[in-house]
Amino acid sequence: GITRHYTFNIQLQNVTRLCHTKSIVTVNGQFPGPRIVAREGDRVEIKVVNHVANNISIHWHGIRQLRSGWADGPAYVTQCPIQTGQSYVYNFTIKGQRGTLFWHAHISWLRSTVYGPIIILPSLNSSYPFPKPYREVPIIFGEWWNVDPEDVIKQALQTGAGPNVSDSYTINGLPGPLYNCSAKDTFRLQVKPGKTYLLRLINAALNDELFFRIAHHKLKVVEADASYVKPFKSNTLLLTPGQTTNVLLKTKSHYPNATFLMMARPYVTGLGTFDNSSTAGILEYQLPNSSSSSHVNIQKLRLFKPKLPPLNDTSFAANFTRKLRSLANRRFPVNVPRTVDRYFFFTVGLGANPCPKNQTCQGPNGTKFAASVNNVSFIMPTIALLQAHYYGNSNGVYTTDFPNNPPMPFNYTGTPPNNTFVGNGTKVVALPFNTSVQLVLQDTSILGVESHPLHLHGFNFFLVGMGFGNYNPDKDPSSFNLVDPVERNTIGVPSGGWVAIRFLADNPGVWFMHCHIEVHVSWGLRMAWVVMDGKLPNQTLLPPPSDLPKC
Ligand code: C2O
């Protein structure tokens, strides 16, 4: 592989959407940010220079960061943030991955505007396990606020209430024609008839899972979270925040007298308020021969709109997730751990913190919203966990007593317990190098059931099981899939259900795991794994770079 160099200048830029102009934090003035393109095996060096007043850090979502944990990016987990006027070079090698991922700011809610695609092409002497597409098109979903999202989360955390929702969803930064004052800000994909396009879909939205569909066109899924899957047809797709999916789009063989909308709108299972609007882009056929005089009048073309599933279509979600399977062939075998060294059972869900004295709170029953894993709402430390770990002084930074199981047995998806209060702490799980882990993630109903897309840094995991209701450790494992489980970095824990995942802790460092719904992260639905060094020199975390930011 070669080394690819990028410079990311974090700078303010005036951007207008929905007739609101505001100054937003961007990379190089671009919104969405620039693409990172590399081949499997390449080294990538990105110099991030902070020219804004906010502290910043960037995460390369889904990149495994083998031994290079210092480049992972979550603020106060693997690094202190890059302060105003400072810079930091993220340096990592891409191994064993190819496909679509994305990068985003990993501090506060700055990822609302600071994000962009990562495209990993197969190595030079290698090819796709599907016919080479005519063109490749990144399609990145996001959210737009007319106000500053930083104010939205600040206010929500102060009052304890749920945050205000965004004003629109976006496709490649553009809300599209279904919003007021937005028709000119529409993503247009011009295609030729009878060709195959590879769409690289990324859900970078903050707080919503999204359905996606193109009117009158069939899509074939070939890849998820930068791992190939057994190809399957699905006209509607579902992506949780943090998930990426590659699909093949075959265009119609004749030039059709029509324009087709592609549309995305949320899949919502929770109780709170949400943005129930739809973003749309346009798929338009180019004339077969641009030099031929055309009498086609675009205005007269028929406009087709796709039909998306109902808002809370949980069975679609479950079926779609179940269809994703690894290739599991000789060229791309699945490395799912067959034996398990450590079993974990984590509940994920919402809860509350008591309202501080002399304050009125607007969360459930006058409390403050919180969220937890095993009832621990994670408090961010003030120095980076990885630094504390590496220098052996975790004292006062974190403790290694993260519980293996939730505190008390209760019917997770039945009647909520009387006490909805969470515990708080900076607790981690410490794992010896090469521990094979099975983790069951169980949704709780403490404040209503809701789907939670859990994202694990530093690893891909295998989805070996999934179900509704309470996980049954005596019965459910008998139906686990160890043959062709999908390999990914983000999985939606179903509303009122559970997933079982396995991973091998072969990457030393400190690895964040959290819900990728940003408001749930802010409320504490996050924790970290500390993976110790192995015995061999190539099983140890590399030393920190000299420009690693200080807190
Ligand atoms: Cu894309 Cu820790 O997140």
Residues whose N, C-alpha, C, O or C-beta is under 5 A from the ligand:
A	BS01	C2O	H61 G242
